[in-house]
Amino acid sequence: MDRRFRFRRAANYLNLATPLGLLISVIGRATRQSGPNGLILAVGYRYRFPIAGAFTVGNVVLTKWDRLDERLLRHEGRHATQWAWCVGLPMLPLYLLAMLVSVALCGHQASYNLFERLADLDDGGYPRAPLRWRRPRHGG
């Protein structure tokens, strides 16, 4: 495994993000397996929250599906790196704030969310919603 992924894995254990992700996977009754680049895939996650098809906490990628395609895995891997750079748990309020800003700007939780943009909206399967003030007006 590449040195940067080993660093990310160690950082996310030390900042307690990966242990939190593992706890969430146990609560969600997901099956854990090794993934690429030091990620842990928790497949078969049972809860509907959060709404996304996959989400990452530390180096743990949780999903209701049995497997993830390569693009979505790259996207979630970028989120794992974000957890390391945000020193773990501060990522939660920062991500929620970015989500609220995105909803205020365009009505979609990801389109203008800084974390989703840095993880690549297209790889995550998110739309590029127009800003509220740039939308065409309908009617009179």
Residue, then its C-alpha position, 0 to 999 in steps of 0.5 A: m500500500d502506498r505511503r500516503f494511504r498508510f498515513r491516512r489509515a494511521a491518522n484516522y485510527l489515532n483521531l478516532a474516526t475509524p473506530l467510530g466508523l467501525l462502531i457505526s458498522v456494528i450498530g448498522r449490522a454491516t459486514r466488514q471487509s478489506g477494501p482498496n488503499g486501506l479502506i474498510l468496506a462495511v456492506g449491507y448497512r441496514y439503516r436509511f440514515p444518512i440518505a446517501g448510498a454510501f458514506t465514510v467515517g474515517n477509513v470505513v465506507l458504509t453502504k447498503w449495497d454488496r459492493l461499490d463501483e470504482r468511481l464511488l470508491r475513489h470518491e469515498g476514499r477522498h472523504a477518508t482523506q478529508w477525515a484525516w485532514c480534519v483531525g477526525l471528529p471536527m469533520l462532522p460539524l464542518y461537513l454539516l455546515a458545508m451541507l447547510v451552505s449547499v442547501a441554502l445556495c442551491g437547494h441540494q445538500a451536495s452540489y455546493n458542499l465543499f467536501e463533496r466538491l473536493a471528493d468529485l461530485d461526478d464520482g459521487g453521483y451528485p448533480r451540479a444544481p444551479l445556484r438559486w439566483r441563476r435559475p431561469r424564472h418560470g411564469g410571470 
